[in-house]
Amino acid sequence: MPVVWLITDNKAGHRNQLRGLGNRLRALTGAHLHWLDATECPVPVWRALLGISSAVPPELPEPDLIVAAGTGTHRLLLSLRRRKSASTVVIMKPAFPLHWVDGAIIPAHDDVKASDKVLVTEGVINTITPLARLTANREALILVGGPSPHFDWDDDAVLGQINNLIGQYSDWHWTISDSRRTPPAMRERLQQLAGPRITVVSCEQTHDNWLRHQLSASRAVWTTPDSMSMVCEAATSGVPTGLFELPAQSGSRVARGIQQLAERGLVAHQSDHRGVMARQTVASGQLWEADRSAKWILDRFLMGKRKPEKGNTV
């Protein structure tokens, strides 16, 4: 079974992408996953440029694949790129030349053309698994982000849209969750919405699997558009997904990427709230980029590298 090193800078979004990809590689191949914290393995620039391997924990088995996500991981990845029999893959568009690694997985909004070495994804990889069916219960989820470089954040505008939506569908039960980026004043105002049909959950009260469980119990999900990760997690679940409206920053690649998801029918704008709330089946055009990325890696870099262990099949 293949050995996969996952290099992280421990930023939540980057780690989430690695987890999503790693989970699918393990499901498809039985891969053994090993995490490396780039902050604990500092690499001088010259080693990265020359591809001279840096010190890594000696107990790690030799890798068949090394995957990194986040700018802070690039020096370590590049220093390991000449390691015998290991393929190297970077997630997201890197600042270094793509030919320095064996492959790259890059979201469409980064405007890089697909090639034999580049897989272009719709949105970003995440850990969510698409649902087979929706719950019959009238349960809806609201995910609230915060200020970002991609949209003009406005507490009043977001809160007004939330109140309007809940008012139109007062016979539903609503669960509202904030995020680490939600302004403190907005968090307080969200808490004030709690009532018999509205549950408000602070992000500090959630755990790693909270979102996955909540999506599986929901028939609709609404999210602010400021986080590509948040939007993609909702869309990947297959639960009908709506977006609250915020003005996009001019030239924002993330805003353009989210608009592309809307044009594909994977998410809907608030003007189509009836379509989101009325749907009773999961999305027909399935978004599952972690699975697609894992299969792309398997075909190009892992097929035939390792024989199945005795008593197991790959």
N, C-alpha and C positions, 0 to 999 in steps of 0.2 A: 504494500500500500504506500502511496506517495507521502513523503514528508514535506510539509509546507511551513515555511517561516513567515510569520506575519509581523511586519515592522510597524510600530505605532509611535506617534508623538503624544499619545494619550489625550488628544483633543477629542471630545465626545463624538463629533460628526465623522471624523476620520476613523476612529475606532469602530463606529457603527458600520461603516462601509466594509471594513475588514472582517468584522464578525459576520455580516450578511454573506459575503463571498466565501469565507471560510466554512460557514455552516453548510452551504450548498456543495462545496468541494468534499466535505466529509460525508454528506448524504449520498453523493454520486459515486465516490471512489473509496470511501473509508479512510480518507486522508488523515494523517496524524498532524495536528496543528500545534505549532509552538510560537509563542509570542516573544518578541524582542522589543524592549523599550529603548528607543533611539536616544533618549535623554541619559541613559545609563551607559551608552557606548559612544562617547564623543569621537568624532573622526576629523582629523586635519584635512584641509582642503586638498592638499597635494595627494593624499591617499585616495580621496574620492575621484580626483581627476585622472589618476593613473590606474585606478581599479585595483589597488593593493589592499588585500583583505585586512580588516581590522579585527581586533580581539573581540570574540563573542563568547558567551558561556561555554566552557569546554564540554559540558555534559550534553549539549544539543546534538542530535543525530544529523548526519550530513543531509542537506536539503535537496529535494528535486525541484522545488519552486520557492522563490522568495518574492513576496508581495509587500509593497509599501504604500502608505497613504499619508499625505501631509508633507509640506515643504521641509519640516524638521527631520524627516526620515531620509531625505534624498542623499545626503552624504554617506550614510551607512549603506544604503542600497547600492550606490555606485561603487563603493569600496569592495562590495561583495560580488560585483557583476562578473568577475572572472573565476569565480569559485567553480571548481570542477563539477560538471554534470548538473548544475543548478541553473534553471531559467529564471530571469528577473522580469517582474511586471510592476508597473507603477499605476496607481489609481489617481485620476484627475490629471489635468494638463501640467507637465513639469516645466521648469525653467531651463532645463538642460536639453540637449539634442536627443530626439527620440531614438536615434540609432545606438545610443549608449546602453539601452536596455533591450530585452527581447520582445517586450510587448507593453501596450498601454491601454487602459480602459478609461475613456474620456467622455463626459457628458456632451450632448449635442450643442448646448449653449456655449461651449468653449470654442466652437468653430474650427475643429480639426477634422480633416477628411478621413473617412474610414480607409483602411488598407489591410494588408496581410498582418501588419504589426499593431494596428490600432482598431479596437472595438469602440464604436460610438454608441453610447447609451442614451435612452430617453430619461432625463433626470439622473438621480444618483442612486447607487446601490444602497440597500437597507436590509434589515433583518426580518421584515414582515413577510409572511407566507400568504399567498392569496387564499381566500375562503372559497369553499365549494358551494356554499349557499348562505343566504341572509337569514337572520332571525326574523320571526313573524311579529315580534314585539315592537311597539312604537318607541324605540329607544334611539336617541340621537346624541352624538358626541360633538363638542365644540373644542377646538384646540386654538389657543391664543398665544401668539408669539410676542414680538416687540420691535423696537427700532432696529433697522438694518440699513446697509448701504444701498439697498435695492428698491425700497418703497418709502414713501413719506408716511411715517407713523402718526396716528391721531387717535388718542384715547376715546374722545367723544364720538368720533365717526364709527369706530369699531363697536363700542358699547351700544350705540344707537342701532346698528345693524343686528346685533345680537338680540336686543330687546324686541325689535320688529319681527325677527324670525320666530322667536319663542312665542310672541303674541299671536302670530298667525297659525301656529301649530301648538296650541295650548293643551291639547289632549295627549301630547307626547311627553315622555320623560327625557330630560336633558341632563347630560353630564358635561361640565365645563372644567377644563384644565388650563392653567397658565404654563409659562416656561421660565427658564432662567433669565431670559431677556425681557420679560414683561415688567414694565415700570411698577414700582411699589404702589403708587396711587391707583393704577389700573387694577392691581391685585386686590386692593381693598374694595374697589367698586364691584369687582366680580364676586367677592365674598358676600356682598350685600344682596346678591341675586338669589342666594340659597333659599329654598322653600320646599314644599311638599313634592313638586314636580321638577325641581332643579337641584342637582347635586354639584357642589363646587369643590374641586380637588386641587390643592396646591401641588406644584411639581415636586416639592420636598416630601410629599406624602406618597409619591409613586415609587415603583421599583422597576427593575429592568424589563420585566414582562408585562407591566401594567398596560402599556399601550396596545400590545398584541391582544391581551384579554379583553380590553375595552372595545377594540374594533370588532372582535368576533361577536360581541353582544350588541352591536349597533346596526341599525338599518339605514342610517345616514350619518355622514360626518362632515362638519364644516370647519374650515381652517383659515386663519389669516395667511396671506400669500408671501409673507416676508422670509419664510424659511423653505428652501427647496427640499431639504430633507423631510420636513414635516409634511409638505404637500405630497411628496413621493411615497412616504409611508402610508398615508391615507389612500392614495390611488392604488398602490400595490395590493392592498387588502381586498380590493374588489367591491368594497362598500361604496355606494353612491357618494361622491365627494363634491362639495360645493366650496367656493372661495368667497370670502368677504372682499369687498372692494377697497383698495387703497391706491393712490396715485403712484405709478411706477417712476423711478428715477430715469432720466433720459440716458439711453445707452446701456442700461443694465442688462448684462447677459443673462442673469438669473431671471429677471422679469420676462425676458424674451423666451427663455426656456419654459417657464410656467405657462406663458401664452401658447406655446407649441403643444403643451399637454392639453390645454383647453380646446385647441383646434382639432386635436385628435379625438376629442370626446372622452378623455380619461378623467377630466375634472370639468366642473361647470361654474359659470359665474352666477352671482346672486340673482341676476335677472331671470334665471331659469330655476328658481328655487322649487317650483312645482314639480319639475321633472326629477329633481334630486329626491324630494320627499315622497314622490309617488312610486318610485321604482321599487320592485320587490325581488329583483334578481341581481346577482353580482354582475359586474361589467363584462361585456362580451369581448372587448379588445383587451386582453389581459396584459398588465404591466408587471413583469417579474424580472428585473434586470440582474438581480443576484444570480438567478438560475441561468439566464442567458450568458452571463459573463463566465460562470463556472464551466458551462459546456464549451464555450469558446476556448478557455484555458485548457480544458481536458483534451480537446481535439488537437491543439497546436503544441502543447508543451508536456503533457503527462501521459498521453496514450502510448502504452508499450514500455514506459520507463521502468515500471516495477511489476513484477509478477505478483498475483494474488497470494496472500499468505495461506498456509495450509488450512483447509477447512473453511476458507472464506472466498468469496467472489467479489470482483470489482464491478 
